[in-house]
Amino acid sequence: MNQVFVCAQATEDPKTIHVEVNSSRTALKVKVQLPPISANKAPTELYYHIFQDQARWRSLIKAGTCLFIHGAKLHHDLEAREHSIHGGIPAIVDDSFPIYNSVILTGRIAKDPDQTNPMTFKTTESGLMIANMSMTVSKGKASADLFNFTSMNKVNDAFRPAELLVNLCKKGTGITVQGQLITDSWFDHKSKQQKYNTKIQMKQMTLAPKTESTSNTIKPTTTIATDTQPKSLWGGRTAESDPVEPSVSEPVKPMAIAEPWGESTNGLPSLPDNDLDSSKQPF
């Protein structure tokens, strides 16, 4: 699964690009910004690729246009260090529209977590656990995107996802992550440049079922005996709108059908014999 639902603002006018080298297929490429999720985060810059109705959206989107992008896909170009979203359904909105920032990705853990490395897992003096990991998400044609994601929780929290990640997620573990796109910003004194790092701040996660070591079949968590009759929901009752079936022991009375010609049982009046002459029939 790869689904993105975000609100973004165009920072420049869209441009037409070729999707692949030596290909006639084109897309509309727009540089956009996602609002920061908090005061200590920076806006997230990425590119949005539109494939449908390019001429229409070229005339509608200008620098400063606010967009709600529904059901797009997230990609990450490692060489260019560039995130982008593709497809989906765009809509032009105004400042009164709620700000959405939701990403759902299904993939596999890229490498084993190293709990001795503070860049992977650490506990701060204030009692905050922080885990930084990466996952691969297939995009077809034997290729995949690599995404970094982070999770944090307090030491005394009942649900500690950061701790679960480093304890349960080894390389190749299947996982689904739901979170937000965020961008950290800091000043690098060595290079004397402002640095940025875009990643996914995890909110929820689901791990894939474990498989048996001797086979690839998924082991069921519960079993039902073949001679066990499952219990009916709602005590076996059905909806009130369902027709009531008659009991088998009671004879079914035939329904009375109204005579289409009223109370008369003679039907239509008989026609004269000359009207039944086949030579005078229309067929």
Secondary structure, DSSP 8 states (H G I E B T S, - for coil): -EEEEEEEEESS--EEEESSTT---EEEEEEEEE--SSTTSB-EEEEEEE-SSHHHHHHH--TT-EEEEEEEEEEEETTTTEEEEE-SEEEEE-TTS---EEEEEEEEE-S---TT-TTTEEE-TTSEEEEEEEEEEEEETTEEEEEEEEEEEETT-S--HHHHHHHH--TT-EEEEEEEEEEEEEEETTTTEEEEEEEEEEEEEEE---B-TT-SSB--S----TT-----GGGG---TTS-----TTS---------TTTT-SS-S----GGGG-GGGS--
